[in-house]
Amino acid sequence: MNGATDLGKCSGFLPTDKDIIEAEQLLVQENPVFLVEKEFLFIKTKDGQLVKLVLNSTQKKLLKKINELRKANKPIRIWVLKYRQGGISTFIEAIIYALTSQQANRNALIMADEKDKSDYLFQMSKLYHDELNRTDPHLTPTLKKSNAKVLEFDAIHSQIIIETAENLDAARAYTYQYCHLSECSRFRDLKTVMGGLMQSVPMLPGTMVIGETTANGMNAFYDEWQRAKEGKSDWVPMFFPWFEMEEYKLPLQDGKLYPIDGINFGSDVTQQTFEQQEQALKNEFGLSDEQLNWRRWAIVNNCNGDIALFDQEYPATDDVAFRTSGDMFFDRQGLDKQVAKRPLAIGEIFFQNLKWEWRDMPHGRIEIFERPFENEQYLIISDASEAVGADEASILVLNKRTNTTAAIVAGQHTPEELAQLDIALGNFYNKGMIVPENKGYGYMVCQLVFQNYGNVYRKIVNKDGIDTLTDELGFNTNAVTRPQMLAQMNEEIKHNSTFLNSSKLISQCRTFVIKKDKDGKVSKIEAQAGYQDGLVICRAIGSIVRNQYPYKQSFSSSNTRSAQRAHELKQPAFKF
């Protein structure tokens, strides 16, 4: 029996086995978490040993927060962003087993992103039960059912149910009091799962939903995390950096840090900058030399010398975790250098007084980052949608000479509205070439723009060494052009030869990912589920068209030098 020494410290009193049993039963009845706090439960170690679950510092912090919320009679809603191998899943399973097995009429749900992971977590609960029955049968409820889907306790009518996030309706089956969502950033559709689950968990004190995960790029979990951080939900965000783990320390050899010969340095991170980053980490987080020594060792031996991989698996901050994780398509380091700018203006373009004029409007559809300057040449690239459901239409204005984003439009716009916006932006930006994507609803946009504006992109083919314009209007994104345009855009980002400017565009780049099938083979390259990629497609089309129709310097009767100087000073060459 566990906890006997704690119960026998009263002066002059030596409790009998019966006293201890009754006292332990009473303590567990009053507070089921007692099973975890007093180390009644057993786990299987990495080397196959059965040992007591002794909480590490990370697990203790999470337990402290759970106890605080329980004491305050609040529902427990926690997002946990973690490092690898910190024991968070093991701890949550222990808490759920304790709460469910020691109370009547409770339903608990264990859900992971894949079946194998769900089964693995479920085996933990079965192990907790089997070992508790072996060591402390007086605290162990009788099993009614134990199979691959459920651990049901007799008499108390409580059960632990296993599900996978692949089943989007699984969370709707019962009313749950306790839920563990494991690796929830990797759920196929976290938004849909949560939409069903949170209707199944009552908003009552003590009910518990904990979603824990390592980062997986800026997806639905990232959105939930940001909402919690900004206080826009009642969920508590808890981030655990790698140096929380007591084990992640390594003694120095002869007073020297681990050698860094095995680290892969490049143009972005040199040996000098690496050592500077080490010192910055030490100063900011109060790290010891032993912790930095382990970090070096782990980069070389656990992460193949890849610093970025270490930052992904063992982040120091939540920002680093999200920025370095996920199967992002675009070059990560190049994208990190892109700076999102506040729009110079938000509004609409109107034809009045025999000219196209800009009008500031707080809820306008157009965001501009560069005013149209004389002698600059612009591409107005658009991607149409039906303007129903979640799919957005997009427009991006690209400065051909500087390769920078000058303006964007993103929202629910019909093909007719998109054509009108294309024409307005084309006239406003120096009669620029309009480049509609011509598939689907884009065909209608191409026809409307051609009839009412004229300067529409036409496909170029090479015949006998001569580039020839075809009659095909608009840009056709297909199996040949799509990889080319995305690769070209990625090279520009990688080599910092473009300025994306728009926060919406940069965000879409971060959620534009390489999707893989169950065998690890690339299936699609597109926006993550629930995210937009219209601006990305527009900008990638611009990379190809800009090469096909390069900037050509022209001279007008106006003072060209003055206009260019005004551009460099970022002053408008005319008022609007």
N, C-alpha and C positions, 0 to 999 in steps of 0.2 A: 504493500500500500504506500502511496506517495503522500507526502505532507504530514506524516505522523509526528515528526519532530516539532513542526510548527504548532501542532495541536496539543503537545504535551509539555509546554513550557510553564504552565501554571504552577506556582510554588506549592509544594507539598501534595501534588496530585499527579499520579501516573495513570493515564487513561488506558482502558482496556481496548482490545480490538473492536469490540462492539461500539464503544464510545467513539473511536476514531472513524469507524464506518458511518455512524449516524451523523457525526459532525461534518464529514466530507460530503455526504449526501445533502445535508442542509446547505452547506456552502455552495455546492454546485447548483442546487435548486434555486438559491437566491441570485447567483451570478454564474451562468454556464461558462463564461470566459475564464473562470477559475481553472478549468481543465488546461487551458493554454498557459495561463500565467504561472501556474505551479508545476508545469512540466509533466503532466500526466500522459501526454501524447508522444508517440514514437514516429520517427521518420527513417527512411532508408537513405544512407549516405551514398556519395558517388562511388565509394569502394565496396558497396554492398553490405555495410554494417547497419544494424538496427540500433538507433540511439535515441535518447530523449530529444524532443524538440526544445532546444535552448535558444531563445530569441536573440538575434543579433541586434546591432544598434538601429538598423533600418527598420526591422520588424517592430522594435520597441516604439519607435516614433509613430508608426502607423497605428499600433495598439493604443498609444496615448491619445491620438486624435479620435479613434473610435470610442474610447471610454469617455472622452470629453463630451462628445455628441450624445452618447447614451445618458450620461449624467444630466445633461441639459434637456433631456426628453425631446430631442430633435430627430427627425429622420436622418439616416446616415447616407449621404450621397457623396462619393469621393472618386475623383479621377487620380490615378497614380501613373506618373511618367517615371520610368525607372531605367537603371543600367542592367546589364546582363548578369544573371546568376546571383541575384541579391536575396532570393528566398521569399519574395513577395507572394508569389502564387501559393507556395507551401503554407505560408502564414494565413492567407485568406481562407484556404481550404480548412485549416485547423479551426479558425473562428466559426466558419459556417457549420462544420461538423459539430462543434460544441453547442452552438445555439440551437441547431435543429434536433440533435439527439437528446437534449435535456429538457425540451419544452414540448408541450402538446399542441397538435393542430398547426404545425408549421410546414411550409413548402419552401424548399431552397432550390435554386437553379444554378448549375455550373455550365457555362457556355464558353467555348473557345472557337478560334477561327477555323480550325480543322478538326476532323473526327479523332485523329490519332492524339492530338493534344488534349481534347476533351476527355478521351479515355484515360490518358495518363493522369490527369487531375483527379478523375473519379477514383482511380486506384488508390490515390492518397487517402481519400475518405474511407475506403474499405480497410486500408491499413490502419488508420487511426482506430477504427472500430474493433478490428481483430485484436490489435495489441492491447487496447484498453480492456477488452474482455478477458485477455490473458492475465494482465497485471492487476486490474481493479474491476472485477466483474460486478461489484456492488454499484458501480457507476455506469454500467453498460446496459442500454435498453435491449430488449429482445428483438431480433430481426424478424420481420414478417416476409420480406422479399428482398432478394439481392441478385441482380442480374446486370446486364450490360447497360441498362437504361435507368435503373432506379435502385436506391438504397432506402427501403421503407422499414420504419420501426413499428413494432406491434404495440398495441394498447394505447400509445400516445398519439397515434395517427399522424405522424410526421414523416417526411420523406425528402431525400435529396435526389434531384432529377438531373440527368445529363443530356445536353443538347449541343448541336453545332450551329454556328452562325450561318452556315450554308442554307439552313431552313429558316427563311425570313419570318415565318409565322410561328416559330416554336415558342417564343416568349408569351404568346397569347393563350396558351393551353390552360394555365392555372392562375390562381391568385398566389403570388409569391411574397414571402416576407424577407427573404435573403437571396441575393444574386451576386455571382462572381462572373464578370466578363473578362476573360483572359485574352491578352494580345488583341484588344478591341480595335486598335488602329489598323489591323489587318482584316477586319470583318469585310465581307464582300459589300455589304450595304449597311453600315452602322446606323445611318439615319432611320432606315426602315425598321431595323431591329429595335432601336430605342423607342420609336413611335408606338410599337406594340407592347414592349416591355413596361414602359412607364405608365401605361393604362392598367397593367396587371399588378403593380406594386402599390399598395395603399400609402398615402402620405401620412403615416402614423409614426409616433415616436418609436425608435428602436428598429424599424424596418431598415434594411441595409442593401444598397447597391454599390458595388465597387468595380470600376472598370480600370484594369491595370494593363500596361503595355510598354514596350519600347517604342520609340518614335518610328514612323513610317512615312516621312514626308509630310507635306501640308495638305492633309485630307480632312475627312469629316471629324476625326478625332481632334485634329489640330483646331478646327473651328470650335468644338466643344471646350477644349482646353482654354482657348483665348477668351471665350465667353465667361468661363469660370474665373480666370485671372482678372478680368475687367469687372467682376462683380455683377455680371448680367444674368447670372443664374445662381441657385442656392448650392450648387456643387462646390466641393472643396478641392482645389488643385494641389496635389502634393508631388513635388519633384525630388527625386533622390539621385544625386550625382555619384559618380564612381567612388569618390574618396570617402563616402559614408561607410563603405564596407571596411571593417576592421582588418580583414585578411589581406586587403590590397596594399601591402607594405612589403618591402624587400630590403634586408640589411645590406649596407654598402660593403664592398670588398676592398680592404686596405684603405678605407676612407674615400673610395672613388665611386662615382655613379656608374651604372651599367653602360658599356660602350655603345655608341650610336652608329657604328659602322654598318649595321644591318638595316638602318632606316633609309627609306627611299626619299631622298631630297630632290626637289625640282626647282623650276624657276620661281614658283610662288612661295615655297618654304625651303630656305637654305639652312645649313647648320647653324648659322648665326641667328637667323630669325627663330629657329626652333628653340635655341637656348634662351633667347629673349622671352619667348612665349612661356617657357618653363618658369622663368623668374616671375613673370606676371601672374601665373597660376599660383605660385608659392605665396606671393605677396597678397593677392586678392582673397585666397581661401585659407591662408595659414597652413599650407601643406608642409609636411616634413620632408627631409631628404629621402627618407625611406619610402615615402609615397611616390615621390618623383622617380625614384629608382625603379619601383614596381611599374610605373607608367612606361618608362623606357623599355623595360624587359617585356611588357605586354605588347607594345607596338611591334617589337622585333619578332617575338615568338608566337603571339596569339593573333596578330593582325598582318602578318607577312610584310612587316616593315612599312605598312601604309598608315600614315598619321590620320588621314581622313576616316579610314575604317575604324580606328580606335575611337575617334571622336563620335562616330555613329553608335558604336556598341557601348562605349563608356563615356557618355557626355558629361561635361562639367556644368553646363547650364541647359535650361530647356530650349533656349534659342539655338544653341549648338546642336542639340538633339534633333530638332526638326530640320534645320538647315542641312545637316550632313546625312540624313536618312532618306529612304525611299528610292525607288528606281526612276529617278528624274532623267528625262531625256537630254535636256540641255546641260552644257558644261557647268558644273556646280560652282567652281571657283570663278569662272567668268561671270556667272549670274550674280554672285555675291558682290561683284564690283559695280553692278548696275545700281544707279541711284534713282529712286522714285522722286519725281518733282511734283510740287503742287501746281495744278493747272494755272496758266496765266489768266484764264477766264473760262467761265461756263455759260453757255447761252445758245442762241440760234442765229441763223443767217437768213435774211429776208431780201427779196428783190423789191426795192422801192427807190423812188427818185431816179429811175433809169440806171440803177447800179445795185450791186450786191453789197449789203451792209450787215455788220455784226451788231447784235444787241445782247448785252449781259442779261441773263435770266437765271436765277438761283436753281431752278429745276430744268434748265435747258438740257438738250440731248447731246450737245457737242462739248467736249473738253479740248481746249487748245493749249499746246505747250510752246508753240512758235507762231508768231504772226507771219503772214505772207509777205516776203520781201521781194522787191523788184529783182529780176534776173535769176531768182531761184526757180527751180523746176521741181514739181511735186507729182507724186503718184497717189491717187485716191483709190485704195483697194478695199473691196467689200465682199462680205460673205453673208449670203441671204439665209433666211429661215422662214418657216410658215407663220411665225409670230404667235404660235400656240404652244402650250406646255412650257417646258423649261428651256428649250433651245432659243438662244439669243441670236439676233443678227448683229453684225459688226462692220465697222469701217475704220480703217487706219490710213492716215495721211503721212506719207514718207517723203522727207526732203532727199532728193536724189543725190545732190552734191555732198551733203554732210552725213547722209545715211542715218538720220535721226527721226524719231517720231514727232510729228508736228501737231497732230490732232487725232482724237479717237471718238468713236460712237459705239456704244454697246447697250443693247436692250431689246425689248420686244417691238419689232418694227415689221410691218408687212412689206412684201416686195415693192409695192407702189411707194410706200414711205421711204424705203431704202433708196430707191432710184431718185426720189426728190432730194434726199440728203446728199447723195452722190453728186448730183448736178449742182446743188448749192455749194458744196465744198470744192468741186472742180472749178467753178467760176471764181470762187473766193480765193483759191490758191492758184492764181496766175494761169487759169485755163488748163490746169493739170490734166494729165491722162487719167481716165477712170478705168479701173481694172476690176470688174466684177468677176467673182468666181462663177462659172457658167453652168454648173450642174444644178438640177432640180429647179428650185425657185429662182436661182441665179439667171436662168435663161430669160425669164420675164424682165429682170433688172437690166440685162444687157440690151434687150430690144427697146425698152423705155428710154434708157440713157442714149442709145444710138439715135433714136428718133428725135429726141429733144435737146441733145447736146452735141453729139457727133464724135468727140475725141475719145473713142473707146479702144482699149487694147485689142489688137488683133494678133493672132498666132503667127509666128514666123517659122518658116521651114527652109531648109537649105537644099537647093537643087543645083547640082553641078557646081558646087562651091559658091553659089550666090544665094544670099538670104532674100527670101521672097515673102511678102505679106499674103496671108490667106484671107478668105472671107469669114473665117470663124471668129466670132466676137467673144471676148472674155477669156479668162484663164481657166483651162481645164485641169482640175486636180485629179490625178489618176495614179495608178500603180507605178508609173514611170516618173511623173513630175513630183509626186508627193515626197518620196525619199530625197530627191534632189533639192527641193526647196527647203526642207527641214534641215538637211545636212549643211546647206549654205548658210542658213540663219545661225545654226549652232557654231559654225566656224567664226562668224562675225562676233558672236557673244564670247566665244573662247578667247579670241585675240583682241577683244575690246575695241573693235572697229565700228561699233554702232552704239547709239545711246537710245535705250528703249523709253526712258522718261516716265511713262505711265505706270502707276502702281497696279492698275488693273491688268495691264499687259505682263508686268513682271510676275504678278501672282499667278496668272495663267501659265506662264513658263514654268513656275515651280510645281504646278499640279499637272503638267503635261508629262506623262510617264510612259515607261516601257512596260507593257503588260505581258505576263507570261502565263503559259498553261501549267497544268499540274506537273508536267515533265520538265519544266524550266525553260521551255522553248518560247521565243518571242512570238506572241500572237497578234498584238496591236500596239501601235504607238499613238496615243491619244490622251485626252483629258481623263483624269480619274472620275469615277462614277460620281455624278452630282455636281460636276464642275464644268465650266465653259472653256472653249479653246478657239472661239471665233477670231479673237484678236491675234492669237498665235498664227493661225492659218493665214490671215491677212498679211501679217508681217513676213511670214515665210514666202508667200507669193511675191511680195515686194523685193525680196533678195534676188529672185530669178529675173523678174521684169526689169529691175534696175540694171542688171548686166546686159539684158537684151536691148534696152533703150537707155544707154548711159547718158549722164549729164553732158551737155554740150554748151560751152560758154557762148553767150549771145550778147550783142551790144545794142542798146536802145538809144534813142535820141536824148534820153534824160542823162543826168550826171551819174554815170555808173559807179565811179569811185565813191561818190557821196552815199549812194545807196548801199554799197558794200560796207562802207565804214559804219553806217547806221546799223547794219546787220551785226557786225562784230561787237558793237556796243549794246546790242539787244534793244535798240530803240526802233519803234515802228517807222517805216518809210512813208506811211500815210496813216491818217486817222481812220478808225472804224468803230 
